[in-house]
Amino acid sequence: MGLVVTTVILGLGQATFIPFSTQEIAPFRLKVAGLAIFVVVCVGWLFTGGLHRHLLAFLKPPSAAPPAPVVPAKPSAASSKQY
């Protein structure tokens, strides 16, 4: 997938660029290569997002503390006497 995305980005960049001097070629190729790397990383992150939940946990608001467990009341001594 990354190879396809990189090829498309580099191909479209090369097709849209008409250099007026040879000094413009190298900076343009570096910009397009950086763009291709950025897009491949973003697409890779998108498709493997389920594996990165621990990295995105800090974006969730902190949840409220769980409620304390209810402890049943102990029967009183008067009610435990049998007649």
Secondary structure, 3 states (H helix, E strand, C coil): CHHHHHHHHHHHHHHHCCCCCHHHHHHHHHHHHHHHHHHHHHHHHHHCHHHHHHHHHHHCCCCCCCCCCCCCCCCCHHHHCCC
